[in-house]
Amino acid sequence: MSWLIGVDVGGTFTDFYVLDQATGAAHLYKTPSSPANPANAIIDGLAELCERHDIQATEIARLGHGTTVATNALIQRKGADVAVLTTAGFRDLLEIGRQTRPIMFDLKADHPAPLAPRHLRFEVIERTGPEGQVLTALSDDDIAKAVTMVAESGVTACAICFLFSFLNADHEARLAAALTAALPDLAVSTSSTVQPEFREYERFSTTVLNAYLQPLIGQYMNDLGNRLAAAAPVARIGINQSSGGLMSVRRAAEMPIRTALSGPAAGAVGAVHIAKSAGQDAVITLDMGGTSADVALIRDYQTGISFDRDVAEFPVRLPSVDINTVGAGGGSIAWFDRGGLLKVGPQSAGADPGPACYGRGGQQATVSDANLVLGRLSPSLLGGGMSLDLAAAKSAMAPLAVQLGFSVERTAQGMIAIVVANMVRAIRAISIERGHDPREFALMGFGGAGALHAVEVARALEMERIIIPPAPGILCAQGLVVSDLKEDFVTSARMLMTAETMTELQQLVADLSGRADTWFQDEDIALPRRQLQLALDLRYQRQNFELTVDANGPLAPDGRATIAGFDELLRRFYKAHERTYGYHTTEDPVEVVNLRLTAVGLSDAKARTEQAGSAQAARPKSHRDVWFSGDTAVNTPIYWRDDLHPGTTFTGPAIVEQLDATSVIHPGDIVRVDPAGNILIEVS
């Protein structure tokens, strides 16, 4: 017997999804998170899980982990003191940036100050040209001076960011080696390793963020790796990346910036898995947890990949699942702004003290308190493992109700309406604003609170179909179990794409494929489980932004990647340009900017896709008063999720409760359970 385990650490709960490879059976478990040290909840929860289900430590084959440690460190500015070594004359590049305003019409808004203040940004006499040629050599004396400056600064991390180092990394590599030799405890990041791509500002910013995170994440990964090695001695440990694949603990310690969107990316991977089981190839996800809500668009069972995004207001250029995040979660706090308007979020009560109804000292009203007051949440969660305090929830909401002049229930409805509007705006940003009609998609609600609000969000967007997975509150953890191993390789090659340059491009592809082959061998991934995904960043000459276009040709006999033909690449680029900008021209020359190769080690997880049980009339376990809209509560049947077998149908109103989540079905909505155990809702 071999077990695969996914662990997702959220702001409120740490979720476990356990899969028995022999039978396809799965087990779920939730435990409160331990924000001071997330590893504590992981280790304690794993021990409890193994005891409950009689799992031997030596039977755990793989453990995937989604983490928010890097994200929280950036948001809270709790990283290391970091120095920057850069080419002489470019000390202030991080501060100058792109000279754009963060908010178009706010003349006073400014970008955050660089994580490396000016007195910690040092110039080094060296220069590499735009063809990778050395214009000014880096001398040993200048290396020694740079090492001395960093040593005297007292920093614990250093980012080396030289011009055009992505074309010639020699200067960065020499200086990094000297720093490591002289200061072995110093965390060093080089831009040629972290982000070897064209565009200095984004490359420098990404590298500084990586260095800023290295000491903290490195310590966390080392601690977690050692504790997991003791708890699961034969398990392979994988840390989820922002791009949606797993990497080793060692790699995560070296490249912590790749984990900045670790948790949400796992949810998107799990959503693709569920979408396939439901036969829905067009899905918009709503992953609502305790602190935030993450939304993503899935088409043809593929999530979008973004290469440019802001993380904690800093630009990052690395592949990541295209997710939009808003501060809307179960723990989001209600408050009044200076104008007396009611707001909800982005501040969150977190796991400690948590919402007022948790009974841990929280005094401010949250979305969870509102749902409890409205009867949408049961006073007993986690299968009876966690009690909620209705009186405390009403007490926290009473001051808001008094100031508004409403009843507590009407105030709770207003809070829900506000948080729904926030999520609707987030979905509009990834759908309507990009030319996608949300009415053509199904909405998938998951996370601890996604199923609570999915119907209201769908109705606001005129979406008619909703999917609630079998384990919505654990889907991010499930995504970690079914995730593939993944590594991204990139090389910049600015050249016109012509029939004559295809030979040069194929050679660059061969070089990338060789690097991928080395990674496959290091990770012990056999040929049948290997997959290569090749893409080109293309643009019309003199354009400022490029489009990433699939460039896969037929696989070579040895499994290495090949590039598609010239005419086919042009066709794909024209199609992508037409879709994105509404036009294309065959007259202007096309330029290559970057080549990207993603190496994938396909997961061998075999999750059960169909559930046992026969269709029968749904029988509620109880009834209680629930407020949906208006001033009157509705006596509503309460179902237990395990009692709803494939083929079961009923009409709302209804509440469906389970260990990890609660689903709210509004009056008139039609519910059907599909063969995979998904709840499918037709919105009336």
C-alpha positions in Angstrom: 0.0 0.0 0.0 1.3 3.5 -0.9 -0.3 6.7 0.2 -0.1 10.1 -1.5 -0.8 13.1 0.8 -1.5 16.8 -0.1 -1.1 19.5 2.6 -2.4 23.0 2.0 -1.7 25.6 4.6 -4.3 28.3 4.7 -4.8 31.4 6.9 -7.3 29.6 9.1 -7.0 25.8 8.5 -4.4 23.4 7.3 -6.0 20.8 5.0 -5.0 17.2 4.3 -6.1 15.1 1.3 -4.9 11.4 1.5 -5.1 9.1 -1.4 -4.7 5.3 -1.3 -3.0 4.4 -4.5 -4.1 0.8 -4.3 -7.8 1.4 -4.0 -8.3 5.0 -5.1 -10.0 5.7 -1.7 -9.4 9.2 -0.2 -9.5 10.6 3.3 -9.9 14.2 4.4 -8.7 16.1 7.4 -8.6 19.7 8.7 -6.8 21.2 11.6 -6.3 24.8 12.7 -3.2 26.4 11.2 -0.3 27.5 13.3 0.7 30.9 11.9 3.8 31.2 14.1 5.3 28.1 12.5 3.1 26.4 9.8 5.2 23.3 10.1 3.7 22.5 13.5 0.2 22.1 12.1 1.6 20.0 9.3 3.5 17.6 11.5 0.8 17.4 14.2 -2.0 16.9 11.6 0.0 14.2 9.8 0.5 12.3 13.0 -3.3 12.5 13.8 -4.2 11.5 10.3 -1.9 8.4 10.3 -3.3 7.3 13.7 -7.0 7.7 12.5 -6.6 5.7 9.3 -3.9 3.3 10.5 -1.3 4.6 8.0 2.3 3.5 8.6 4.9 6.2 8.1 6.8 4.0 5.7 3.7 3.6 3.5 3.7 7.3 2.6 5.1 7.6 -0.9 4.8 11.3 -1.6 3.7 14.4 0.2 2.9 17.6 -1.7 2.8 20.9 0.2 1.3 24.3 -0.8 2.6 27.1 1.3 1.7 30.8 1.9 4.9 31.5 3.9 6.5 33.4 1.0 3.4 35.4 0.2 2.8 36.4 3.8 6.5 37.4 4.3 6.2 39.8 1.3 2.9 41.2 2.3 4.1 41.8 5.9 7.6 42.8 4.8 9.2 40.2 7.1 12.0 39.1 4.8 15.8 39.5 5.2 18.0 42.6 5.1 19.1 42.4 1.5 21.9 44.1 -0.4 22.1 44.6 -4.2 25.2 44.4 -6.3 24.6 45.9 -9.8 26.4 47.3 -12.8 28.0 50.7 -12.2 25.5 53.5 -13.1 22.4 51.3 -12.4 22.1 51.6 -8.7 18.8 53.3 -8.9 17.1 51.2 -11.5 15.0 49.4 -8.9 13.7 52.8 -7.7 13.1 54.3 -11.1 11.3 51.3 -12.5 9.0 51.9 -15.5 7.9 55.4 -14.5 4.3 54.3 -14.4 1.7 55.2 -11.8 0.3 52.3 -9.7 -3.2 53.9 -9.9 -3.7 55.7 -13.2 -5.8 58.6 -11.9 -4.2 59.0 -8.4 -1.3 61.4 -8.8 -0.3 60.9 -5.2 -0.1 57.1 -5.2 3.4 55.7 -5.3 5.1 52.4 -5.7 6.5 50.7 -2.5 10.0 51.5 -1.6 12.5 49.0 -2.8 13.2 46.1 -0.4 16.9 47.1 -0.7 17.3 50.7 0.4 19.7 52.9 -1.5 22.5 52.6 1.1 22.5 48.8 0.5 22.6 49.0 -3.3 26.3 48.9 -4.4 27.8 49.5 -7.8 30.3 47.2 -9.4 32.6 48.2 -12.2 31.7 45.7 -15.0 29.7 45.8 -18.2 28.3 43.2 -20.6 26.8 44.3 -23.9 23.5 43.5 -25.6 25.1 40.6 -27.6 26.6 39.1 -24.5 30.1 40.6 -25.2 32.2 41.8 -22.3 32.7 45.5 -22.6 34.3 46.1 -19.2 35.8 43.0 -17.5 35.2 42.3 -13.8 38.5 42.4 -12.1 39.5 40.5 -9.0 40.1 43.8 -7.1 36.5 44.9 -7.8 35.2 41.5 -6.7 37.1 41.9 -3.4 35.7 45.5 -3.0 32.2 44.2 -3.6 32.6 41.4 -1.0 33.9 43.9 1.6 31.0 46.2 1.0 28.5 43.4 1.5 30.3 42.1 4.6 30.4 45.5 6.2 26.7 46.2 5.5 25.7 43.3 7.9 23.0 42.0 5.6 21.9 38.3 5.5 21.0 38.2 1.8 22.4 39.6 -1.4 21.0 39.9 -5.0 23.5 40.2 -7.9 21.9 42.0 -10.8 24.1 42.8 -13.8 23.1 44.2 -17.2 22.7 41.5 -19.9 23.7 38.7 -17.5 21.0 36.5 -19.1 23.2 36.4 -22.2 26.5 36.0 -20.3 26.4 34.9 -16.7 30.2 34.8 -16.1 30.5 38.0 -14.0 27.5 37.2 -11.8 28.8 33.6 -11.3 32.3 34.7 -10.3 31.0 37.3 -7.8 28.5 34.9 -6.3 31.3 32.3 -5.8 33.5 34.9 -4.1 30.6 36.0 -1.8 29.7 32.4 -0.9 33.4 31.6 -0.1 33.9 34.7 2.1 30.4 34.7 3.7 29.1 31.1 3.8 26.0 32.1 5.8 24.9 34.8 3.2 22.0 33.9 1.0 23.0 34.8 -2.6 20.7 35.1 -5.6 21.9 35.9 -9.1 19.6 37.3 -11.8 21.0 34.9 -14.4 19.8 32.0 -12.3 16.5 33.4 -10.9 15.2 35.0 -14.1 17.5 34.8 -17.1 15.3 36.9 -19.4 15.3 40.2 -21.3 14.0 43.3 -19.4 16.3 44.4 -16.6 13.8 46.0 -14.2 11.5 43.0 -13.9 14.6 40.7 -13.8 16.2 42.8 -11.0 13.0 43.0 -9.0 12.4 39.3 -9.2 15.9 38.5 -8.1 15.8 40.9 -5.1 12.5 39.4 -4.0 14.1 35.9 -4.2 17.1 37.0 -2.1 14.7 38.8 0.4 12.9 35.5 1.0 15.8 33.1 0.9 16.8 33.1 4.6 13.2 32.8 5.9 12.1 30.2 3.4 15.3 28.4 3.5 15.0 28.0 7.3 11.4 26.9 7.0 12.1 24.4 4.2 15.1 22.9 6.1 13.0 22.6 9.3 10.0 21.2 7.5 12.1 18.8 5.4 13.9 17.4 8.5 10.7 17.0 10.4 8.9 15.3 7.5 11.9 13.1 6.9 11.4 11.8 10.4 7.6 11.6 10.1 7.6 10.0 6.6 11.1 8.6 6.0 10.5 7.2 2.5 8.2 9.9 1.1 9.3 12.3 -1.7 8.5 15.8 -0.6 7.2 18.3 -3.2 6.6 22.0 -2.8 4.0 23.5 -5.1 5.1 26.3 -7.4 3.2 29.3 -8.6 3.0 27.7 -12.1 1.1 24.7 -10.6 3.8 22.0 -10.5 5.8 20.5 -7.6 9.5 21.0 -6.9 11.9 19.6 -4.4 12.4 21.1 -0.9 16.0 22.0 -1.9 14.8 23.8 -5.0 12.2 25.7 -3.0 14.8 26.9 -0.6 16.9 28.2 -3.5 14.0 29.7 -5.5 11.4 30.8 -2.9 9.9 33.4 -5.2 8.5 30.5 -7.2 6.3 29.7 -4.2 4.7 33.1 -4.0 1.3 31.8 -5.3 1.8 28.2 -4.2 -1.5 27.6 -2.5 -3.9 29.2 -5.1 -2.1 27.4 -7.9 -2.8 24.0 -6.3 -6.5 24.9 -6.2 -6.4 25.6 -9.9 -4.8 22.2 -10.6 -7.4 20.5 -8.4 -10.1 22.4 -10.3 -8.9 21.0 -13.6 -9.1 17.5 -12.2 -12.6 18.1 -11.0 -13.6 19.8 -14.3 -12.5 16.6 -16.2 -14.6 14.4 -13.9 -17.7 16.6 -14.5 -17.1 16.9 -18.2 -17.0 20.7 -18.0 -14.2 22.1 -20.2 -15.0 25.8 -19.5 -14.9 26.7 -15.8 -14.3 29.8 -13.7 -13.0 28.9 -10.2 -14.0 30.6 -7.0 -11.6 29.5 -4.3 -12.7 31.3 -1.1 -10.8 30.6 2.1 -10.4 32.3 5.4 -8.5 35.4 4.2 -8.9 35.8 0.5 -10.7 34.6 -2.6 -8.8 33.4 -5.7 -10.4 33.2 -9.1 -9.1 31.7 -12.3 -10.4 30.8 -15.8 -10.1 27.3 -17.2 -10.7 26.6 -20.9 -10.2 23.2 -22.6 -9.0 21.9 -19.2 -6.1 24.3 -19.2 -5.4 27.2 -16.8 -3.9 30.3 -18.2 -0.2 31.1 -17.4 0.9 34.6 -16.7 4.6 35.7 -16.8 4.2 39.2 -15.5 2.4 40.0 -12.3 2.7 42.0 -9.1 3.2 40.1 -5.8 2.7 42.3 -2.7 3.0 45.4 -5.1 6.4 44.3 -6.6 6.7 43.1 -10.2 7.6 39.5 -10.6 8.4 37.9 -14.0 8.1 34.1 -13.6 5.5 31.6 -14.9 2.4 31.4 -12.6 -1.2 30.3 -12.9 -3.2 33.3 -14.0 -5.1 33.9 -10.7 -6.8 37.1 -9.5 -7.0 37.5 -5.8 -9.1 39.7 -3.6 -9.3 40.2 0.2 -12.6 38.3 0.5 -12.7 35.3 2.9 -14.6 33.8 5.8 -12.4 35.8 8.2 -12.8 39.2 6.3 -13.6 41.9 8.9 -16.5 44.3 8.4 -15.7 48.0 9.1 -16.8 51.5 8.3 -14.7 53.9 6.3 -14.4 57.6 7.0 -17.5 58.3 5.0 -19.5 55.9 7.1 -19.7 53.2 4.3 -19.7 49.6 5.3 -16.7 47.7 4.0 -15.7 44.0 4.2 -12.0 43.1 4.0 -9.3 43.0 3.1 -8.4 42.8 6.8 -8.9 39.3 8.2 -9.3 37.9 11.6 -7.1 34.9 10.5 -6.8 31.8 12.5 -5.9 33.4 15.8 -8.1 34.8 17.2 -10.3 34.2 14.2 -14.0 35.2 13.7 -15.9 36.1 16.8 -18.0 32.9 16.5 -14.8 30.8 17.0 -14.8 31.8 20.7 -11.1 32.6 20.8 -11.3 36.2 21.7 -12.2 37.7 18.3 -14.3 40.8 18.8 -14.9 42.1 15.2 -17.6 40.8 12.9 -16.5 38.7 10.0 -18.1 37.0 7.0 -18.3 33.7 8.9 -20.1 35.5 11.7 -22.6 36.8 9.2 -23.2 33.3 7.7 -23.8 31.9 11.2 -26.3 34.6 12.1 -28.2 33.9 8.8 -28.4 30.2 9.6 -26.2 29.3 6.6 -23.5 27.8 8.8 -24.2 25.2 11.4 -23.2 25.9 15.0 -21.2 22.7 14.8 -18.5 22.3 12.0 -15.9 19.7 11.1 -18.4 16.9 11.7 -18.9 18.0 15.3 -15.2 18.7 15.9 -15.6 22.5 16.1 -18.4 24.5 17.8 -19.4 28.0 16.8 -20.8 30.6 19.2 -23.9 32.2 17.8 -24.2 34.6 20.7 -20.7 35.9 20.2 -21.3 36.4 16.5 -24.5 38.4 17.2 -22.6 40.4 19.8 -19.8 41.3 17.4 -22.3 42.3 14.7 -24.6 44.3 17.0 -22.5 47.6 16.8 -22.6 47.5 13.0 -26.4 46.9 13.1 -26.9 49.9 15.4 -24.8 52.2 13.3 -26.7 51.1 10.1 -30.1 51.1 11.8 -30.7 47.6 10.6 -31.5 44.3 12.3 -28.5 41.9 12.9 -29.8 39.7 10.1 -30.2 42.5 7.6 -26.7 43.7 8.5 -25.4 40.1 7.9 -27.1 40.1 4.5 -25.4 43.4 3.6 -22.0 42.0 4.6 -22.6 39.0 2.3 -23.7 41.2 -0.6 -20.5 43.3 -0.2 -18.1 40.3 -0.2 -20.0 38.8 -3.2 -19.6 42.1 -5.1 -15.8 42.0 -4.4 -15.6 38.5 -5.8 -17.7 39.4 -8.8 -15.3 42.2 -9.7 -12.4 39.8 -9.5 -14.1 37.4 -11.9 -15.0 40.2 -14.3 -11.3 41.1 -14.4 -10.3 37.6 -15.7 -13.3 37.1 -18.0 -15.3 40.1 -19.4 -12.2 42.4 -19.4 -10.3 39.8 -21.5 -13.1 39.1 -23.9 -14.6 36.0 -22.2 -18.3 35.8 -21.5 -18.8 34.2 -18.0 -22.2 32.9 -19.0 -20.4 30.4 -21.2 -18.6 28.9 -18.2 -19.6 26.9 -15.1 -18.7 28.4 -11.8 -16.7 26.0 -9.5 -17.0 26.9 -5.8 -14.4 25.5 -3.4 -12.3 26.4 -0.5 -13.8 26.6 3.0 -16.3 29.3 1.9 -16.6 29.0 -1.9 -19.7 26.8 -1.8 -21.3 29.1 0.7 -21.4 32.0 -1.8 -21.2 30.4 -5.2 -25.0 30.8 -6.1 -25.0 34.5 -5.3 -21.8 35.1 -7.3 -23.2 33.1 -10.2 -26.5 34.9 -10.2 -24.7 38.3 -10.3 -22.8 37.2 -13.3 -25.8 35.5 -15.0 -24.0 32.1 -14.9 -26.4 29.2 -15.0 -24.2 26.3 -13.9 -22.3 25.6 -10.6 -20.0 22.7 -9.7 -19.3 21.9 -6.1 -16.6 19.2 -5.9 -16.9 16.2 -3.5 -14.4 17.8 -1.1 -14.6 21.6 -1.8 -12.8 22.7 1.3 -9.9 20.3 0.6 -9.5 20.9 -3.1 -6.2 22.7 -2.9 -4.8 19.8 -1.0 -6.3 17.4 -3.5 -4.6 19.4 -6.3 -1.3 18.8 -4.6 -1.9 15.0 -4.8 -2.7 15.0 -8.5 0.0 17.6 -9.4 2.8 16.8 -11.7 6.5 17.6 -11.0 7.5 20.6 -13.1 10.5 22.7 -14.0 10.7 25.7 -16.2 13.6 26.6 -18.5 14.0 29.8 -20.5 16.5 31.5 -22.7 16.3 34.9 -24.3 17.0 35.1 -28.1 15.9 38.3 -29.7 15.9 37.6 -33.4 13.6 37.9 -36.4 11.7 34.7 -37.0 12.5 33.8 -40.6 12.9 30.5 -42.5 16.7 31.1 -42.2 16.7 31.5 -38.4 14.7 28.3 -37.8 18.0 26.3 -37.6 19.3 28.5 -34.9 16.1 28.3 -33.0 16.1 24.5 -33.2 19.6 24.5 -31.7 18.4 26.6 -28.8 15.5 24.2 -28.3 18.0 21.3 -28.3 20.0 23.1 -25.6 16.9 23.6 -23.5 15.9 20.0 -24.1 19.3 18.9 -22.8 18.8 20.8 -19.6 15.4 19.3 -19.2 16.8 15.8 -19.7 19.3 16.4 -16.9 16.5 17.5 -14.7 14.4 14.4 -15.5 17.4 12.2 -14.6 18.0 14.1 -11.3 14.3 13.6 -10.4 14.3 10.0 -11.5 11.5 10.5 -13.9 11.2 7.6 -16.4 10.6 8.2 -20.1 6.9 7.3 -20.1 6.1 9.9 -17.5 8.1 12.7 -19.2 6.4 15.5 -21.0 7.9 18.6 -22.7 5.9 21.8 -23.5 7.7 24.3 -25.8 6.6 27.9 -26.3 7.9 31.1 -27.9 7.4 34.7 -26.8 6.7 36.4 -30.2 5.8 39.9 -31.2 5.7 42.1 -34.3 9.0 43.9 -34.7 9.0 47.2 -32.7 6.1 46.0 -30.5 6.7 46.4 -26.8 4.8 43.3 -25.6 4.9 39.8 -26.7 2.5 36.8 -26.8 3.4 33.4 -25.6 2.6 30.9 -28.4 2.7 27.1 -28.4 5.7 26.0 -30.4 5.7 22.2 -30.0 6.6 20.1 -32.9 6.7 16.3 -33.0 8.7 14.7 -30.2 12.1 13.4 -31.3 12.7 9.6 -31.0 14.8 10.2 -27.9 11.9 12.1 -26.3 13.4 15.6 -26.7 11.5 18.6 -27.9 11.4 19.9 -31.4 10.1 23.1 -32.7 7.1 23.4 -35.1 7.7 24.5 -38.7 8.1 28.2 -39.7 4.7 28.5 -41.4 2.9 26.7 -38.6 4.5 29.1 -36.0 3.4 32.1 -38.0 -0.2 30.7 -38.2 -0.3 30.2 -34.4 1.1 33.7 -33.7 -1.5 35.3 -36.1 -4.3 33.4 -34.4 -3.1 34.4 -30.9 -2.7 38.1 -32.0 -6.2 38.1 -33.5 -7.7 36.6 -30.3 -5.9 39.1 -28.1 -5.9 42.3 -30.0 -8.7 41.8 -32.6 -6.4 41.9 -35.7 -3.3 40.5 -37.3 -1.2 41.3 -40.4 0.9 39.1 -42.5 3.0 42.0 -43.8 5.1 42.9 -40.7 8.1 40.8 -39.6 7.7 38.7 -36.4 10.4 38.8 -33.7 11.3 36.1 -31.2 12.0 37.3 -27.7 12.2 34.2 -25.5 12.1 30.4 -25.8 10.4 28.6 -22.9 10.5 24.9 -22.2 8.5 23.3 -19.4 9.6 19.8 -18.3 6.8 17.8 -16.6 7.0 14.6 -14.7 3.5 13.3 -15.0 1.8 12.3 -11.7 0.8 8.6 -11.2 -1.9 9.5 -8.8 -5.1 7.5 -9.6 -7.9 9.2 -7.8 -11.3 7.5 -8.0 -13.5 9.4 -10.5 -16.8 7.6 -9.8 -18.6 7.0 -6.6 -20.6 4.1 -5.4 -24.2 4.4 -4.4 -27.6 4.5 -6.1 -29.9 7.3 -6.9 -32.6 7.8 -4.2 -34.7 10.5 -2.8 -32.7 13.0 -0.8 -33.6 12.8 2.9 -32.6 15.8 5.1 -31.1 15.1 8.4 -32.8 18.1 10.0 -34.3 21.6 9.3 -33.4 25.1 10.5 -34.4 28.7 9.7 -32.1 30.2 7.1 -32.2 33.8 5.7 -31.6 34.0 2.0 -33.1 37.3 1.0 -35.7 39.6 2.4 -36.6 39.9 6.1 -38.0 36.5 6.6 -36.2 33.2 7.4 -37.1 30.1 5.5 -37.4 26.7 7.2 -34.7 24.9 5.2 -33.8 21.2 4.9 -30.2 20.3 5.9 -28.5 17.5 4.1 -25.4 15.6 4.9 -23.1 15.4 1.8 -22.3 11.7 2.3 -26.0 10.9 2.0 -26.2 12.4 -1.5 -25.4 9.6 -4.0 -24.9 9.9 -7.8 -28.2 10.5 -9.5 -29.8 12.3 -6.5 -31.8 15.4 -7.4 -33.7 18.0 -5.4 -34.8 21.6 -5.5 -33.7 24.4 -3.2 -33.8 25.9 -0.7 -31.3 23.6 1.0 -28.1 23.5 3.0 -25.6 20.7 2.3 -23.1 20.1 5.1 -19.9 18.0 5.2 -16.7 17.8 7.0 -14.8 20.5 5.0 -17.4 22.9 3.7 -21.1 24.0 3.6 -23.0 24.5 0.3 -25.9 26.9 0.2 -28.7 26.2 -2.4 -31.1 29.1 -2.8 -34.9 28.7 -3.4 -35.7 27.4 -6.9 -32.2 26.1 -7.7 -32.0 22.6 -9.0 -29.4 20.2 -7.7 -28.1 17.0 -9.3 -25.3 14.7 -8.1 -23.2 13.4 -11.0 -21.4 10.0 -11.2 -18.2 11.5 -9.8 -20.0 12.8 -6.8 -19.9 16.5 -7.8 -22.9 18.6 -6.9 -24.2 20.3 -10.1 -26.5 23.3 -9.5 -28.7 24.9 -12.1 -29.3 28.5 -11.0 -32.8 29.6 -11.4 
